[in-house]
């Protein structure tokens, strides 16, 4: 028969595993929300490029800031839950297309930024 100490240890072990699973799941879901904000910034930058049609030479970069997006009413909600963010999108002219690299900085998250 299983003694009382083993039952208690088993209960706490299962509780700990479930708690860790919940924390990991919440963290993954939270990161997904930040990635969605990055996608919204890319979409807004694309609309900005179509609307303003700035001249960007091949191989050159253009940084689209929040201020630029706001000027054309293209700025998405820069908040993930209670975490306020700031951001920009770096647009690089390739042969016949643009590459978009979003960057957001929040208190709880920061995009990877190439150096």
TISEMAR-466784 format. One record per residue: x, y negated, z negated of N, C-alpha, C, O in turn; residue in one letter. Coordinates in steps of 0.2 Angstrom, whole numbers, plus 5000, padded with zeros to 4 digits. Atoms other than C-alpha are relative to their C-alpha. Example, Ala and Ser with C-alpha at 12.3 -4.5 7.8 and 13.67 -1.06 7.14 Angstrom:
REM residues 2
500450065000506250224961500449945000500949954997A 499650065001506850054964499649954997499949894996S 
//
This chain:
REM residues 115
500450065000500050005000500449945000501049944997X 499650064999500649825004499949964993499349954991X 500150045006501049724988499849935001499849915007X 500350064999500449554985500549955003500349905007X 499550044997502149464989500050015007500149965011X 500049994993502149545006499449975004499549945009X 500550044997500449485010500049935000499949905005X 499950075000500849315005500549975005500449935008X 499450024995502449305015499750015007499949975011X 500349994993501449375030499649955002499649925007X 500550064999500149245028500449945002500249905007X 499750064999501349105027500450005007500549955010X 499749994993502349175042499649995006499849955010X 500550014995500849175053499849935000499749905006X 500250075000500349005047500549965003500449915007X 499450044997502048935051500150015008500249965011X 500049994992502049015069499449965003499549935008X 500550034997500348945072500149925000500049895005X 499850075001500848775066500549975005500449925008X 499450014995502448775077499750005007499849955011X 500350004993501348825092499649945001499649915007X 500450064999500148685089500449935001500349895006X 499650065000501548555087500350005007500449955011X 499750004994502448615103499549985006499649955011X 500650014995500748615113499849925000499849895005X 500250075000500348435107500649965003500549915007X 499450044997502148375112500050015008500149965011X 500049994993501948455129499449965004499549935009X 500650044997500248375132500149925000499949895004X 499850075000500948205126500449985006500349935009X 499550014994502348215139499649995006499849955011X 500450004994501048255152499749935001499649905007X 500350075000500148085148500549955002500349915006X 499550044998501747995150500250015008500349965011X 499849994993502148075167499449985004499549955010X 500650034997500348025172500149935001499949905006X 499950075000500747845168500649995006500549945009X 499550014995502347865179499750005007499949975012X 500449994994501247925193499649945002499649925008X 500450064999500047785191500549945003500349905007X 499650054998501547665192500250015008500349965011X 499849994994502147745208499449985005499649955010X 500550014996500447735216499949925000499749905006X 500050085000500347545211500549975004500449925008X 499450034997502047515218499950015008500049975012X 500249994993501447595235499549955002499649935008X 500550054998499947485235500349935001500249895006X 499750064999501047335232500450005006500449945010X 499650004994502247385246499549995006499749955011X 500450014994500747395258499749935000499649905006X 500350065000499947235252500549945002500349905005X 499550055000501547125251500550015006500749965009X 499649984995502547215264500749965000500949935004X 499450035001504247155257500650035005500550095007X 499449974996505847175268500550034996500850004991X 499549975004506947305261500450045005500250085009X 499649974995508447355272500250084998500150094992X 499849935001508947545274500650004995501149974995X 499549995005509847605259500049954994500449964989X 500050065006509447445248499450024996499050064997X 500549995005508347445233499649944998499949884999X 500450065002506947335227499750034993499450084993X 500349985006506347335209499449964999499349904999X 500650025001504547315207499850004992499750054989X 500150015007504147245190499350004998498849995002X 500750015002502547235179499749935002499249935005X 500250074998502447045183499850005007499349975009X 500250004993502447085202499450045001499050015005X 500749964999501047215200499549964997498949965000X 500650045003500047105189499849945004499249935004X 500250054996500146965201499550025005499149975008X 500549984994499147065214499550054997499250095000X 500549975004498047145200500150085002499650115003X 499849934999498947315203500350044994500450104994X 499649975006499647345185499550054997498950034995X 500449955004498947505177500049994993500449954991X 500050015007498547515159500750034997500850094998X 499449985003500247525151500050024993500450004989X 500149975007499747625136499950075000499450095004X 500249935001499747805131499850014993500250004989X 500349995006498647835117500149934996499949884999X 499950065004499247705104500749975002500949924999X 499450014998500947695112500149955006499949975012X 499950054995501247525122500650015004501150035001X 499449994996502447545136500149945005499749905006X 499850054994503347435149500350045005500650105004X 499849964995503947485165500249975007500049915008X 499950024994504547465183500150055005500150115003X 499949954995504747555199500649985005500649925008X 499550024996506347555209499850045007499750105008X 500249974993505947575228500750005004501049945005X 499449994995507347635240499850015007499450055008X 500149994993507247615259500450065002501050055002X 499749954997507647775267499949995008499749935010X 500150014993507647805286499449965002499449915005X 500650034998505847775289499550014995498950014996X 500549995006505047795272500349974994500949954994X 499750025007505247735254500050054995499650104995X 500049955006505747835239499949954994500149904993X 500250035006504947785222500350034994500250094993X 499749975006505847805206499749964994499949904993X 500350035005504747755191500450004993500850044992X 499650015006505447695174499549974995499349924996X 500450035006504347675158500450014994500850064992X 499750005006504947635141499549994995499149934995X 500550005005503847665126500450014993501050034993X 499749985007504147685107500250074999500750094996X 499949925001503947875108500250035006500350095006X 499849974994504547905126500449955005500249895005X 499750044995505747845139500250045006500450105005X 499849964994505947895157500750015001501149974998X 499349994998507547965163500249955005499849945010X 499850064995508447825172500750025003501250034999X 499349994996509847865185500549944999500349894999X 499550055000511447775183500449995006500849945006X 
//
